[in-house]
Amino acid sequence: MKGIYFINERIRLNGLSIEESITLQEQSIKQYISGQNIEIIKLNPLQLKEHYTILHALLYDLKKDPVWLDCFIHYSPKVMEDFIFSYPAKWLILKSFFKEFIPIESKPDFTIQRAL
C-alpha cells in the first residue's frame, strides 16, 4: 500500500504542548505505518520532511502531478477539522486522490462527521 501522512503542527492535543502533540502524532502514525507495511510516498523531491504539515501544499503537489494513492494517514479527525470546515471544496478535491483516509486515533465527534 502507498500513502501519505499529515502532521498538524499547530494543534494542541489532550492538553499537551505543541511539541508534545507533534511527537504524539508522529510516533502514533509511524507505529501504524510500520505495522501495516505502508510505503510513504514523497511527491515533492524538495520536501524536507517525510510527511506533510500544510494541506494546501499537499493539494498543490497532487494537482501538479496527479497520482492516486491508497491511503492518507492522520492522527485523528480533530487534526483535520480546521481545514475541513474552512475549505470544504478543497477538502473534497483532496479526498478524491485517495482510496481511504485513516485516522489513527478515532474518537466519535459528530460535528466532524457531518462535514465529511
N, C-alpha and C positions, 0 to 999 in steps of 0.2 A: 504494500500500500504506500502511496506517495501523498505527502501532505505538507501543510504549512502551519506554524503555530504563532499565536499572538500573546504578547505580554503587555498588559496595561500598566504603564509606568506612572500613572497619575492617580491611582486609586488606593485607598486605604481599606484593607480587608480585615475583618474580625478584630478591629481595634488595634491593629499592628501599625507600625510606622510605614512610610512609603518604601523604604529599603527592605524591611521585613516582608512586606506584601509582594514585592518583586521576587524576592528569594522564594517565598512560598509558592508563587505561581510557577517559577522556573523549575523548582525541584519536583513539584507535583506533575507537571507536564512532561519533563524529561523521564521521570519514572514510568509514566504511562506509555510514552513513545517507545522506550526500550522494551517494555513488557509486551507491546503489541507489534513489535518489529516494523515500525513505520519509518520510511525513508523521508527525511526532511529535505525539501527542495528549496534552493535559493534562486529566486527569479532574477535578481539583480546582482551581477558579479561584484559590483562595487559596495554592496550592502555589508556593513561591518559585523553585524550580529547574525546569528543563525535564524532568529525569529524577527517578526515584525512588531513594531511598537506604535506605528501610525497606520490606521486602516485606510486612509486616503492614499498613502504611498503604495500599499498592497494593491488597491484597486487600480491605481495608475499602472503598476507593473503588469498586472493581469490583462489590462486593456491593450497595453503596448505590444505584448507578445502573448496572445491568448493561449492559455493552457488550462485544461480541465483536470482537476486533481481529486483524489479520493476523499481527503478529509481536511478540515480546518479545525485545529485544536485550540481551545482556550480554557482558562481556569474555571469560569462559571458564567452564567448569564449576566451576573452583576457587572462583570468587566466589559461587557458589550453594550450595556444598557444606554449609555450616553450617545453612542454612535447610532444605535437603532432608532432612538427617539428623535435625534437631531437631523438625521439624514435617511429617512425611510426609503427613498428611491435608490440611493446608493447602496443601502443595505440589501435591497432586492437584487441589484446587479451583482454585488459581491457574492451573494448566496448562489447565484447561477453558475459560478465557476467550480463549485464543489459538490460532490455527491452527498456528503454529510458534514454536519457541524457537531463536534464532540466536546461537550463541557466535561471537565474532569470532576468538578465539584458541582453537582446539580441539586440545588435546593429549590423546591417549588416556589416560584414567585409569579403570582397570577398577573401582575401588571406587565411583566415581560412577555408572558405567553400570548397576551392579546396583540402585542406588536409583532410577534413572529408570524 
